Amino acid sequence: MPEFVPLAEQIVDAILESEPGVASLAGDHRFDDRLPDLSPGGVAARVSMLRDAADALSGIDPDTFGEEDQVDHAILAAVVERGLFELTDVREHEWNPLEHNP
């Protein structure tokens, strides 16, 4: 579906920009000069970005997509939900010193 693809690209870019290590592992080296922002403000910004992404993804009906886009939607929604869970429930950035070790 044409409206899903630009949204997915926007969400993926935002996730990769907020997690430079993940971007590098994925082969995207645009953010190699950065470290993740683990400050309270940086984490709040990531949570806000992920909540906006989750809202945008839930506002689209994947049943109208082809099979490939349905799978992409499910994977992207799972990545967004996992990111929210890790930042808001697990909060490893608050207690694990290895999170702050580049």
N, C-alpha and C positions, 0 to 999 in steps of 0.2 A: 504494500500500500504506500503510495507516494508520501502521505503525511507522516508515516511512521519513520521512514528512513532519515529525513533531516533531524527529527527529534532524537532518534537513537544516536546519530552522529554527534549531536550537541551534548547529550548526556555522557557519552563515552569520552569525548574531549574534556569535559569538566572533571570527570573521574580521574582521567590520566593526568590532568594538570594538578589536581589536588594530591595525587599519589605518584610523585616522580619516579620512585623505585619500581612501581608496577608498570609505569609507562616504559621505562628502560627495559624491563624484562620482556615486555610485549614487542620490543623492537622500535618503539617510538622515542627518539632521542631529543625531541624538542625541549624537554624539561630537565636535561642532564645537569644543568647548572643550578638546580634547586634542591632543597631538602623539604620534606613535608613540614607543614606548619602545625606543630603540636601544642602551640599556645592555646589558652582557653578561647581566644577570639578565632583562631584558625580552626579549631575543632568545631566551634559553633557555626562557622561559615560552611564547613563541610557538611555538617548535619543539616543545615538549611538547604544546601544545594541538593543533598540526597532526598530530603523530604519533598522538595519541589519536583525532582525527577520522579519520585514514586507517585506523586499526585498526577503528573503529566502522563505517566504510563498507565495508571489506573483509569484515566479519562478516555482511553482509546480501547475500542473493542477489538481484541485480536482475532475474533472469529471471522472478521471481514478480510483478514489477510490471507495470503497464500501460506502454504506449509512452512516455507523457509522463514518468512517474517514472523510467523507464530512462534517458531522455535527461538528466533532472535529476541522477540519480545519477552518470552519466558526467561531466557538466560539473563537478559538485561535487568528485568524486574528482580530476579534472584540476587544478582550482584548488588543492586541498590539496597534491597532489604538486608542483605548480609552486612553491608557497610553501615547501615543505620544501627543494626543490632550490635556490631562491634564497637561503635562509637558511643552509643547511649546505654547499653546494658553491660557489656564486658568491660569497656573503658580501660583497655590495656595501656593506653597512653598515660594513665594516671598512676599505675602501680608497677609497670614493667620497665626497668631502666634500659633494657635492650631496645625498646621502641625508639629511644632517643639516640641510639648509636648508629650513625650512618654506615 
